[in-house]
Amino acid sequence: MTAPASSDADLIAAHAAGDPRAFSELVRRHRDRLWAVALRTLRDPEEAADALQEAFISAFRAAGSFRAESQVTTWLHRIVVNACLDRVRRRNARPTVPLPETGPGEPVSPRDAMADRETQLVVQRALSELSEDQRMPIILVDVEGYSVAETAQLLGIAEGTVKSRCARGRAKLAKSLGHLRNPGADANVPGGAGDWRGVPDGRHGEGR
């Protein structure tokens, strides 16, 4: 009779106890799904591969501190998403903007790369001020385009919880980023779901 397969939690515990094969089995089980998350987040195979490698190294080192407060898959997904977001932040901190072909090296448009960069920094800062339980659903749903159902599965929470956390996070972002939508107004604007995003996108509604 075939012995039952070890659970993810069993593998984490075995890895922490020194089993050299346990973590490799955990990676084998979840690599495809985690790769899909990294690729969808970064939209670049090389970046995704690097982020996934960094995430696995982080998980390997941190496995001993796993306390089973969430599912192992949720814990792994969170590490991968955070690794991807770290790479996005590093990439945005070192933008490469080619000089225009014409003119004395001046930007072609008045709305130049510096203005775009400043907007990115403001948005990143506002996102960083959200609590993690609000920031992660906002990033996955509103930035990365995951559905509410996908985000719920990714984070291991109910769909209703995703919706409520997104709503609270959007209300806070609307207040801190309202001036980006209405440059002449102060930031104390109503907290509508779409107020904080620079470009409205029909994919990002709650009705999914």
Secondary structure as GFF3:
##gff-version 3
##sequence-region A 1 208
A	DSSP	alpha_helix	8	16	.	.	.	ID=ss1
A	DSSP	alpha_helix	22	42	.	.	.	ID=ss2
A	DSSP	alpha_helix	45	62	.	.	.	ID=ss3
A	DSSP	three_ten_helix	63	65	.	.	.	ID=ss4
A	DSSP	alpha_helix	72	93	.	.	.	ID=ss5
A	DSSP	alpha_helix	113	128	.	.	.	ID=ss6
A	DSSP	alpha_helix	132	138	.	.	.	ID=ss7
A	DSSP	pi_helix	139	143	.	.	.	ID=ss8
A	DSSP	alpha_helix	148	155	.	.	.	ID=ss9
A	DSSP	alpha_helix	159	181	.	.	.	ID=ss10
A	DSSP	three_ten_helix	202	204	.	.	.	ID=ss11
###
